[in-house]
Amino acid sequence: MAGDAATGDAILHISIALLPGRSEEVEGQLSSSVLELLTAHLKPAAQVTVHVSAETRDLDPPYRKR
């Protein structure tokens, strides 16, 4: 988690990369679900504001797996 200790801000970003083929709606729902899960498990910390974000995207065509 990155942040700025001087201002009391912390940033938590989740990046999800999937094989192509899902609609933007499905990818958006996944991002929203991840944010809900994330915020449900974060505990408040004194004098720290946590900013959370999530991105779901398609892997680039050159991606390979075995």
N, CA, C and O atoms as a GROMACS GRO file, in nm:
protein
  264
    1MET      N    1   0.086  -0.116   0.000
    1MET     CA    2   0.000   0.000   0.000
    1MET      C    3   0.091   0.123   0.000
    1MET      O    4   0.179   0.136   0.085
    2ALA      N    5   0.069   0.210  -0.093
    2ALA     CA    6   0.145   0.335  -0.103
    2ALA      C    7   0.066   0.446  -0.036
    2ALA      O    8  -0.053   0.432  -0.010
    3GLY      N    9   0.134   0.554  -0.007
    3GLY     CA   10   0.061   0.664   0.052
    3GLY      C   11   0.152   0.780   0.083
    3GLY      O   12   0.270   0.781   0.049
    4ASP      N   13   0.094   0.880   0.148
    4ASP     CA   14   0.166   1.000   0.186
    4ASP      C   15   0.152   1.015   0.336
    4ASP      O   16   0.049   1.063   0.385
    5ALA      N   17   0.255   0.974   0.410
    5ALA     CA   18   0.249   0.977   0.555
    5ALA      C   19   0.227   1.119   0.608
    5ALA      O   20   0.167   1.136   0.714
    6ALA      N   21   0.275   1.218   0.536
    6ALA     CA   22   0.262   1.356   0.583
    6ALA      C   23   0.116   1.401   0.586
    6ALA      O   24   0.078   1.482   0.671
    7THR      N   25   0.034   1.351   0.496
    7THR     CA   26  -0.106   1.393   0.492
    7THR      C   27  -0.200   1.288   0.552
    7THR      O   28  -0.319   1.315   0.568
    8GLY      N   29  -0.148   1.172   0.584
    8GLY     CA   30  -0.232   1.068   0.642
    8GLY      C   31  -0.315   0.992   0.540
    8GLY      O   32  -0.417   0.932   0.575
    9ASP      N   33  -0.273   0.994   0.414
    9ASP     CA   34  -0.344   0.923   0.308
    9ASP      C   35  -0.270   0.795   0.272
    9ASP      O   36  -0.147   0.791   0.271
   10ALA      N   37  -0.345   0.690   0.242
   10ALA     CA   38  -0.290   0.565   0.192
   10ALA      C   39  -0.372   0.525   0.070
   10ALA      O   40  -0.492   0.548   0.064
   11ILE      N   41  -0.306   0.466  -0.028
   11ILE     CA   42  -0.371   0.427  -0.153
   11ILE      C   43  -0.352   0.277  -0.173
   11ILE      O   44  -0.240   0.226  -0.166
   12LEU      N   45  -0.462   0.208  -0.196
   12LEU     CA   46  -0.458   0.065  -0.222
   12LEU      C   47  -0.529   0.041  -0.355
   12LEU      O   48  -0.650   0.065  -0.367
   13HIS      N   49  -0.454  -0.007  -0.454
   13HIS     CA   50  -0.510  -0.029  -0.588
   13HIS      C   51  -0.495  -0.176  -0.623
   13HIS      O   52  -0.387  -0.234  -0.608
   14ILE      N   53  -0.603  -0.237  -0.670
   14ILE     CA   54  -0.603  -0.376  -0.713
   14ILE      C   55  -0.618  -0.378  -0.865
   14ILE      O   56  -0.709  -0.316  -0.920
   15SER      N   57  -0.529  -0.450  -0.931
   15SER     CA   58  -0.535  -0.464  -1.076
   15SER      C   59  -0.561  -0.611  -1.109
   15SER      O   60  -0.487  -0.700  -1.067
   16ILE      N   61  -0.667  -0.636  -1.186
   16ILE     CA   62  -0.706  -0.771  -1.224
   16ILE      C   63  -0.694  -0.782  -1.376
   16ILE      O   64  -0.754  -0.703  -1.449
   17ALA      N   65  -0.617  -0.879  -1.422
   17ALA     CA   66  -0.600  -0.901  -1.566
   17ALA      C   67  -0.657  -1.038  -1.603
   17ALA      O   68  -0.616  -1.140  -1.548
   18LEU      N   69  -0.752  -1.038  -1.695
   18LEU     CA   70  -0.821  -1.160  -1.736
   18LEU      C   71  -0.796  -1.188  -1.884
   18LEU      O   72  -0.765  -1.098  -1.961
   19LEU      N   73  -0.811  -1.314  -1.921
   19LEU     CA   74  -0.810  -1.346  -2.063
   19LEU      C   75  -0.929  -1.276  -2.127
   19LEU      O   76  -1.035  -1.264  -2.065
   20PRO      N   77  -0.915  -1.228  -2.250
   20PRO     CA   78  -1.023  -1.156  -2.317
   20PRO      C   79  -1.150  -1.241  -2.330
   20PRO      O   80  -1.144  -1.364  -2.330
   21GLY      N   81  -1.264  -1.172  -2.342
   21GLY     CA   82  -1.388  -1.242  -2.369
   21GLY      C   83  -1.504  -1.205  -2.278
   21GLY      O   84  -1.616  -1.248  -2.299
   22ARG      N   85  -1.477  -1.124  -2.176
   22ARG     CA   86  -1.584  -1.083  -2.086
   22ARG      C   87  -1.633  -0.945  -2.124
   22ARG      O   88  -1.557  -0.863  -2.176
   23SER      N   89  -1.757  -0.918  -2.100
   23SER     CA   90  -1.814  -0.787  -2.133
   23SER      C   91  -1.764  -0.682  -2.034
   23SER      O   92  -1.717  -0.715  -1.925
   24GLU      N   93  -1.775  -0.555  -2.074
   24GLU     CA   94  -1.738  -0.446  -1.983
   24GLU      C   95  -1.824  -0.450  -1.858
   24GLU      O   96  -1.777  -0.417  -1.749
   25GLU      N   97  -1.948  -0.490  -1.872
   25GLU     CA   98  -2.039  -0.499  -1.757
   25GLU      C   99  -1.987  -0.602  -1.655
   25GLU      O  100  -1.985  -0.575  -1.535
   26VAL      N  101  -1.947  -0.718  -1.704
   26VAL     CA  102  -1.896  -0.822  -1.614
   26VAL      C  103  -1.766  -0.776  -1.548
   26VAL      O  104  -1.746  -0.797  -1.428
   27GLU      N  105  -1.679  -0.714  -1.626
   27GLU     CA  106  -1.553  -0.664  -1.569
   27GLU      C  107  -1.580  -0.556  -1.464
   27GLU      O  108  -1.512  -0.552  -1.361
   28GLY      N  109  -1.678  -0.470  -1.489
   28GLY     CA  110  -1.715  -0.368  -1.393
   28GLY      C  111  -1.772  -0.427  -1.265
   28GLY      O  112  -1.744  -0.379  -1.156
   29GLN      N  113  -1.854  -0.532  -1.280
   29GLN     CA  114  -1.910  -0.599  -1.163
   29GLN      C  115  -1.800  -0.664  -1.079
   29GLN      O  116  -1.805  -0.661  -0.956
   30LEU      N  117  -1.701  -0.720  -1.145
   30LEU     CA  118  -1.588  -0.781  -1.073
   30LEU      C  119  -1.512  -0.674  -0.995
   30LEU      O  120  -1.480  -0.694  -0.878
   31SER      N  121  -1.483  -0.561  -1.058
   31SER     CA  122  -1.414  -0.451  -0.989
   31SER      C  123  -1.495  -0.405  -0.868
   31SER      O  124  -1.438  -0.384  -0.761
   32SER      N  125  -1.625  -0.388  -0.885
   32SER     CA  126  -1.711  -0.345  -0.775
   32SER      C  127  -1.712  -0.447  -0.661
   32SER      O  128  -1.707  -0.409  -0.544
   33SER      N  129  -1.718  -0.574  -0.695
   33SER     CA  130  -1.718  -0.679  -0.592
   33SER      C  131  -1.587  -0.681  -0.515
   33SER      O  132  -1.586  -0.699  -0.394
   34VAL      N  133  -1.477  -0.662  -0.585
   34VAL     CA  134  -1.346  -0.658  -0.520
   34VAL      C  135  -1.340  -0.540  -0.424
   34VAL      O  136  -1.290  -0.553  -0.312
   35LEU      N  137  -1.389  -0.424  -0.466
   35LEU     CA  138  -1.390  -0.306  -0.378
   35LEU      C  139  -1.475  -0.331  -0.253
   35LEU      O  140  -1.436  -0.293  -0.143
   36GLU      N  141  -1.591  -0.393  -0.269
   36GLU     CA  142  -1.676  -0.424  -0.154
   36GLU      C  143  -1.605  -0.518  -0.057
   36GLU      O  144  -1.606  -0.495   0.064
   37LEU      N  145  -1.544  -0.621  -0.110
   37LEU     CA  146  -1.472  -0.717  -0.027
   37LEU      C  147  -1.355  -0.650   0.044
   37LEU      O  148  -1.332  -0.673   0.163
   38LEU      N  149  -1.282  -0.570  -0.029
   38LEU     CA  150  -1.166  -0.500   0.026
   38LEU      C  151  -1.207  -0.407   0.141
   38LEU      O  152  -1.147  -0.412   0.249
   39THR      N  153  -1.307  -0.325   0.119
   39THR     CA  154  -1.348  -0.230   0.223
   39THR      C  155  -1.409  -0.302   0.343
   39THR      O  156  -1.402  -0.250   0.455
   40ALA      N  157  -1.468  -0.419   0.323
   40ALA     CA  158  -1.524  -0.495   0.434
   40ALA      C  159  -1.414  -0.548   0.527
   40ALA      O  160  -1.439  -0.572   0.645
   41HIS      N  161  -1.292  -0.566   0.473
   41HIS     CA  162  -1.184  -0.623   0.552
   41HIS      C  163  -1.082  -0.521   0.600
   41HIS      O  164  -0.993  -0.555   0.679
   42LEU      N  165  -1.091  -0.398   0.554
   42LEU     CA  166  -0.999  -0.294   0.602
   42LEU      C  167  -1.045  -0.245   0.738
   42LEU      O  168  -1.163  -0.217   0.758
   43LYS      N  169  -0.952  -0.234   0.829
   43LYS     CA  170  -0.984  -0.182   0.961
   43LYS      C  171  -0.940  -0.036   0.967
   43LYS      O  172  -0.836  -0.001   0.914
   44PRO      N  173  -1.020   0.048   1.032
   44PRO     CA  174  -0.982   0.189   1.044
   44PRO      C  175  -0.849   0.204   1.117
   44PRO      O  176  -0.819   0.130   1.211
   45ALA      N  177  -0.772   0.299   1.073
   45ALA     CA  178  -0.645   0.332   1.139
   45ALA      C  179  -0.648   0.479   1.176
   45ALA      O  180  -0.696   0.563   1.099
   46ALA      N  181  -0.597   0.510   1.291
   46ALA     CA  182  -0.599   0.648   1.339
   46ALA      C  183  -0.527   0.741   1.243
   46ALA      O  184  -0.413   0.714   1.203
   47GLN      N  185  -0.591   0.848   1.206
   47GLN     CA  186  -0.536   0.956   1.126
   47GLN      C  187  -0.489   0.910   0.987
   47GLN      O  188  -0.400   0.972   0.928
   48VAL      N  189  -0.548   0.804   0.935
   48VAL     CA  190  -0.515   0.757   0.800
   48VAL      C  191  -0.644   0.745   0.720
   48VAL      O  192  -0.740   0.680   0.763
   49THR      N  193  -0.646   0.809   0.604
   49THR     CA  194  -0.756   0.796   0.510
   49THR      C  195  -0.710   0.702   0.399
   49THR      O  196  -0.611   0.729   0.331
   50VAL      N  197  -0.782   0.591   0.382
   50VAL     CA  198  -0.745   0.493   0.280
   50VAL      C  199  -0.832   0.514   0.157
   50VAL      O  200  -0.955   0.519   0.166
   51HIS      N  201  -0.768   0.528   0.043
   51HIS     CA  202  -0.835   0.540  -0.087
   51HIS      C  203  -0.816   0.407  -0.159
   51HIS      O  204  -0.703   0.361  -0.177
   52VAL      N  205  -0.926   0.344  -0.199
   52VAL     CA  206  -0.917   0.214  -0.266
   52VAL      C  207  -0.971   0.225  -0.408
   52VAL      O  208  -1.064   0.300  -0.436
   53SER      N  209  -0.910   0.148  -0.497
   53SER     CA  210  -0.956   0.143  -0.635
   53SER      C  211  -0.928   0.004  -0.690
   53SER      O  212  -0.842  -0.068  -0.640
   54ALA      N  213  -1.001  -0.032  -0.794
   54ALA     CA  214  -0.982  -0.161  -0.859
   54ALA      C  215  -1.002  -0.143  -1.009
   54ALA      O  216  -1.085  -0.064  -1.054
   55GLU      N  217  -0.924  -0.217  -1.083
   55GLU     CA  218  -0.930  -0.212  -1.230
   55GLU      C  219  -0.933  -0.356  -1.281
   55GLU      O  220  -0.852  -0.438  -1.241
   56THR      N  221  -1.026  -0.384  -1.370
   56THR     CA  222  -1.028  -0.514  -1.438
   56THR      C  223  -1.006  -0.488  -1.585
   56THR      O  224  -1.075  -0.405  -1.645
   57ARG      N  225  -0.912  -0.558  -1.643
   57ARG     CA  226  -0.878  -0.535  -1.784
   57ARG      C  227  -0.847  -0.668  -1.852
   57ARG      O  228  -0.824  -0.769  -1.786
   58ASP      N  229  -0.847  -0.664  -1.985
   58ASP     CA  230  -0.808  -0.781  -2.063
   58ASP      C  231  -0.657  -0.788  -2.074
   58ASP      O  232  -0.589  -0.685  -2.087
   59LEU      N  233  -0.604  -0.909  -2.070
   59LEU     CA  234  -0.463  -0.928  -2.096
   59LEU      C  235  -0.434  -0.896  -2.243
   59LEU      O  236  -0.520  -0.914  -2.329
   60ASP      N  237  -0.316  -0.849  -2.271
   60ASP     CA  238  -0.277  -0.819  -2.408
   60ASP      C  239  -0.264  -0.947  -2.490
   60ASP      O  240  -0.231  -1.052  -2.434
   61PRO      N  241  -0.290  -0.940  -2.621
   61PRO     CA  242  -0.284  -1.060  -2.706
   61PRO      C  243  -0.150  -1.136  -2.699
   61PRO      O  244  -0.152  -1.259  -2.713
   62PRO      N  245  -0.036  -1.072  -2.678
   62PRO     CA  246   0.088  -1.150  -2.671
   62PRO      C  247   0.100  -1.237  -2.544
   62PRO      O  248   0.194  -1.316  -2.533
   63TYR      N  249   0.007  -1.224  -2.448
   63TYR     CA  250   0.014  -1.303  -2.326
   63TYR      C  251   0.010  -1.452  -2.359
   63TYR      O  252  -0.066  -1.496  -2.445
   64ARG      N  253   0.094  -1.526  -2.291
   64ARG     CA  254   0.099  -1.673  -2.310
   64ARG      C  255   0.094  -1.742  -2.176
   64ARG      O  256   0.142  -1.688  -2.076
   65LYS      N  257   0.036  -1.861  -2.173
   65LYS     CA  258   0.035  -1.943  -2.052
   65LYS      C  259   0.060  -2.088  -2.092
   65LYS      O  260   0.046  -2.123  -2.209
   66ARG      N  261   0.096  -2.170  -1.997
   66ARG     CA  262   0.118  -2.313  -2.022
   66ARG      C  263   0.038  -2.394  -1.925
   66ARG      O  264   0.042  -2.517  -1.929
   0.00000   0.00000   0.00000
